[in-house]
């Protein structure tokens, strides 16, 4: 699952080793996104691993229930009416511009969902 949030961009997956451990792997393109998530909503997030030989440079694991709790806290704390403006306020205009590019690409689904 991809999450684009004012706090950062995350890709959350269940790797084979997560299934047995009851964890999820939280991946990001930016170390600070994982650090911020750990500092604000997910203190159970393990240490950040860099360059694990995959396309996401940064990753860490956390208990599945803790990730669900952190996601619920994001929803509970949602207080903005415009997502891209909230991103600009939290992370700056450069990040907002990148998210806008994603928005623009996905906007095309409205006219051609195939």
C-alpha positions as CSV (number, residue, x, y, z in Angstrom):
1,X,0.0,0.0,0.0
2,X,1.2,3.5,-0.8
3,X,0.6,6.3,1.6
4,X,1.2,9.8,0.5
5,X,0.8,11.9,3.7
6,X,1.8,15.4,4.9
7,X,4.4,13.5,7.0
8,X,5.9,11.6,4.1
9,X,5.6,8.9,1.5
10,X,5.5,5.3,2.6
11,X,5.1,1.9,0.9
12,X,3.9,-0.6,3.4
13,X,4.1,-4.3,2.5
14,X,4.2,-7.7,4.2
15,X,7.4,-9.5,3.2
16,X,7.6,-13.3,3.8
17,X,9.6,-12.8,7.0
18,X,6.9,-10.3,8.2
19,X,4.2,-13.0,8.1
20,X,5.9,-15.2,10.8
21,X,7.0,-12.2,12.9
22,X,3.6,-10.4,12.8
23,X,5.3,-7.3,11.4
24,X,5.0,-5.1,8.3
25,X,7.8,-3.5,6.3
26,X,7.5,0.2,5.9
27,X,9.6,1.5,3.0
28,X,10.4,5.1,1.9
29,X,12.5,7.0,-0.5
30,X,13.6,9.5,2.2
31,X,15.2,8.5,5.5
32,X,13.6,11.6,7.2
33,X,10.1,10.3,6.4
34,X,10.8,7.1,8.3
35,X,12.5,9.0,11.1
36,X,9.5,11.4,11.4
37,X,7.0,8.6,11.4
38,X,9.0,6.9,14.2
39,X,9.2,10.1,16.2
40,X,5.6,11.1,15.9
41,X,3.3,8.2,15.4
42,X,5.2,4.9,15.3
43,X,7.8,4.6,18.1
44,X,7.7,0.8,17.6
45,X,9.3,1.2,14.1
46,X,12.6,-0.6,14.1
47,X,15.9,0.8,13.0
48,X,16.1,2.1,9.4
49,X,18.0,-0.1,7.0
50,X,19.6,1.6,4.1
51,X,20.4,0.1,0.7
52,X,19.0,-3.4,1.2
53,X,19.5,-4.1,-2.5
54,X,15.9,-3.1,-3.5
55,X,14.3,-0.1,-5.2
56,X,13.3,1.5,-1.9
57,X,16.5,2.9,-0.3
58,X,15.1,3.0,3.3
59,X,13.0,0.5,5.2
60,X,12.1,-0.6,8.7
61,X,9.7,-3.0,10.3
62,X,7.1,-2.6,13.0
63,X,4.4,-4.8,14.5
64,X,1.3,-4.9,12.3
65,X,-0.9,-3.7,15.1
66,X,1.3,-0.7,15.8
67,X,1.3,0.3,12.1
68,X,-2.5,0.1,12.1
69,X,-2.6,2.2,15.2
70,X,-0.3,4.8,13.6
71,X,-2.5,4.9,10.5
72,X,-5.6,5.4,12.7
73,X,-3.8,8.3,14.5
74,X,-3.1,9.9,11.1
75,X,-6.8,9.8,10.3
76,X,-7.8,11.1,13.7
77,X,-5.3,14.0,13.4
78,X,-6.4,15.0,9.9
79,X,-7.3,18.7,10.1
80,X,-6.8,20.1,6.6
81,X,-9.2,20.7,3.7
82,X,-6.5,20.7,1.0
83,X,-4.0,17.9,0.9
84,X,-1.3,19.5,-1.3
85,X,-1.4,22.7,0.8
86,X,-0.9,20.6,3.9
87,X,2.1,18.9,2.3
88,X,3.6,22.3,1.4
89,X,3.1,23.5,5.0
90,X,4.6,20.3,6.5
91,X,7.4,19.5,4.0
92,X,7.8,22.4,1.7
93,X,6.9,23.4,-1.8
94,X,9.4,20.9,-3.4
95,X,7.6,17.9,-1.9
96,X,4.2,19.4,-2.7
97,X,5.3,19.7,-6.3
98,X,6.3,16.1,-6.4
99,X,3.0,15.0,-4.9
100,X,1.2,17.2,-7.4
101,X,2.9,15.3,-10.2
102,X,1.6,12.0,-8.7
103,X,-1.9,13.6,-8.5
104,X,-1.7,14.7,-12.1
105,X,-0.7,11.3,-13.3
106,X,-3.5,9.6,-11.3
107,X,-6.0,12.3,-12.4
108,X,-5.8,10.6,-15.9
109,X,-7.7,7.6,-14.5
110,X,-10.9,9.7,-14.5
111,X,-10.9,9.8,-18.2
112,X,-9.4,6.5,-19.0
113,X,-9.5,4.0,-16.1
114,X,-8.1,1.2,-18.3
